[in-house]
């Protein structure tokens, strides 16, 4: 059974940093694409960042220059480094993984709160 194990979120002051991690376990297919979406209170889920198998990254304009995404040697985990956090970054962050068989899996979500 595929599981996405996410790190803890937390409360951060404006201007601070936080790293989120997400590890995919129980897979038999290659991870084709993985990354993050977020959902702020009263808003829809929006794309944050993605990392393709092979290393190409895509970062949404709203966080470009502040957030980076990376992986490790296993290519089954990714790390979202969030710097210069703003109150507008407050949201539940969801990790996803798209497999070679086109199935997509989601994490349970991480609450990130940025205080002003």
Order of alpha helices (4+ residues) and beta strands (2+ residues): beta-beta-beta-beta-beta-beta-beta-beta-beta-beta-beta
